[in-house]
Amino acid sequence: MHSRSEAATTLNPLYTSGMSTGVSVDEFQALEQKVLRAVEIVKREREARAVAEGEVASLRQQLAAQAEAAQSQIAKAESQADTVQSQVQAAQSEMEAAQSQAEAAQREKEAAESQIAALNQERDAVRQRVERMLHQMDELL
């Protein structure tokens, strides 16, 4: 069985016609083997590059999906923060309203206590007048 280079040289005289007489068939075959190995290396490197580019594309897609998910979570967190802020503001408004009601109730209590004190004074004054009248009636009798 002939090697590939031997077949090429025996079948195609033009194949060897351009060679100088200083290159032997063995040297040519060695050079051909080197070229074939280089072609195989280039082929493997291209395949490896295609695989790496595919992995990079896949990783970019994953990264984009993760970034989108993160943005979605951030938007959700911001929305929740806005909701909480609204609830806090509503609670503060309710607290202020309750405090205002408590202050109004305190003022009403103080007004009622003042009225009670005034009524107690008036009652005491009426009692004293009644006692004087009774005393005067006793003297008249």
C-alpha positions as CSV (number, residue, x, y, z in Angstrom):
1,M,0.0,0.0,0.0
2,H,1.3,3.4,-0.9
3,S,1.2,6.4,1.3
4,R,-0.8,9.4,0.2
5,S,2.3,11.3,-0.8
6,E,3.6,8.4,-2.8
7,A,0.3,8.1,-4.7
8,A,0.3,11.8,-5.4
9,T,3.8,11.7,-6.8
10,T,3.3,8.7,-8.9
11,L,0.0,9.8,-10.3
12,N,0.7,13.4,-10.9
13,P,4.1,14.2,-12.4
14,L,3.3,17.9,-12.1
15,Y,3.2,17.3,-8.3
16,T,6.9,16.7,-8.2
17,S,8.0,18.8,-11.2
18,G,8.2,22.0,-9.2
19,M,10.5,20.6,-6.6
20,S,14.1,21.3,-6.6
21,T,16.4,18.4,-6.9
22,G,17.8,19.2,-3.4
23,V,14.6,17.9,-1.7
24,S,14.3,14.2,-1.2
25,V,11.1,12.3,-1.2
26,D,11.5,11.5,2.5
27,E,12.0,15.1,3.3
28,F,8.9,16.0,1.2
29,Q,6.9,13.3,3.0
30,A,8.1,14.6,6.4
31,L,7.0,18.1,5.4
32,E,3.7,16.7,4.1
33,Q,3.1,15.0,7.5
34,K,3.9,18.2,9.3
35,V,1.4,20.1,7.1
36,L,-1.2,17.4,7.8
37,R,-0.6,17.6,11.5
38,A,-0.8,21.4,11.3
39,V,-4.1,21.1,9.4
40,E,-5.4,18.7,12.1
41,I,-4.3,21.1,14.9
42,V,-6.0,24.0,13.1
43,K,-9.1,21.8,12.7
44,R,-9.1,20.9,16.4
45,E,-8.5,24.5,17.4
46,R,-11.4,25.6,15.2
47,E,-13.7,23.0,16.8
48,A,-12.5,24.0,20.2
49,R,-13.1,27.7,19.4
50,A,-16.6,26.9,18.1
51,V,-17.4,25.0,21.3
52,A,-16.0,27.8,23.4
53,E,-18.0,30.4,21.4
54,G,-21.1,28.3,22.0
55,E,-20.4,28.2,25.7
56,V,-19.8,31.9,25.8
57,A,-23.1,32.5,24.0
58,S,-24.9,30.2,26.4
59,L,-23.3,31.9,29.4
60,R,-24.3,35.3,28.0
61,Q,-27.8,34.1,27.7
62,Q,-27.8,32.8,31.2
63,L,-26.3,36.0,32.4
64,A,-28.9,38.1,30.6
65,A,-31.6,35.9,32.1
66,Q,-30.1,36.3,35.5
67,A,-29.8,40.1,35.1
68,E,-33.4,40.2,33.9
69,A,-34.5,38.2,36.9
70,A,-32.5,40.4,39.2
71,Q,-34.0,43.5,37.7
72,S,-37.5,42.0,38.1
73,Q,-36.7,41.2,41.8
74,I,-35.4,44.8,42.3
75,A,-38.5,46.2,40.7
76,K,-40.6,44.0,42.9
77,A,-38.7,45.0,46.0
78,E,-39.0,48.7,45.1
79,S,-42.8,48.2,44.6
80,Q,-43.0,46.5,48.0
81,A,-40.9,49.3,49.5
82,D,-43.3,51.8,48.0
83,T,-46.3,49.9,49.4
84,V,-44.6,49.8,52.9
85,Q,-43.9,53.5,52.6
86,S,-47.5,54.2,51.8
87,Q,-48.6,52.0,54.7
88,V,-46.2,53.8,57.0
89,Q,-47.6,57.2,55.9
90,A,-51.1,55.9,56.4
91,A,-50.2,54.7,59.9
92,Q,-48.6,58.0,60.7
93,S,-51.7,59.8,59.5
94,E,-53.9,57.5,61.6
95,M,-51.6,58.1,64.6
96,E,-51.8,61.8,64.1
97,A,-55.6,61.6,63.9
98,A,-55.7,59.5,67.0
99,Q,-53.4,61.9,68.8
100,S,-55.6,64.8,67.8
101,Q,-58.6,62.9,69.0
102,A,-56.9,62.2,72.3
103,E,-56.0,65.8,72.7
104,A,-59.6,66.8,72.0
105,A,-60.8,64.3,74.5
106,Q,-58.3,65.7,77.0
107,R,-59.6,69.2,76.4
108,E,-63.2,67.9,76.8
109,K,-62.2,66.2,80.0
110,E,-60.6,69.3,81.4
111,A,-63.7,71.4,80.4
112,A,-66.0,68.9,82.1
113,E,-63.8,68.9,85.2
114,S,-63.9,72.7,85.2
115,Q,-67.7,72.6,84.8
116,I,-67.9,70.1,87.7
117,A,-65.7,72.3,89.8
118,A,-68.0,75.3,89.0
119,L,-71.1,73.3,89.8
120,N,-69.6,72.1,93.0
121,Q,-68.8,75.7,94.0
122,E,-72.3,76.7,93.0
123,R,-73.8,73.9,95.0
124,D,-71.7,74.9,98.0
125,A,-72.9,78.4,97.6
126,V,-76.5,77.3,97.4
127,R,-76.1,75.0,100.4
128,Q,-74.7,77.9,102.4
129,R,-77.6,80.1,101.4
130,V,-80.1,77.3,102.3
131,E,-78.4,76.8,105.7
132,R,-78.6,80.6,106.3
133,M,-82.2,80.6,105.4
134,L,-82.9,77.7,107.6
135,H,-81.0,79.3,110.4
136,Q,-83.0,82.5,109.9
137,M,-86.2,80.5,109.9
138,D,-85.2,78.8,113.1
139,E,-84.6,82.2,114.7
140,L,-88.0,83.4,113.5
141,L,-89.7,80.5,115.1
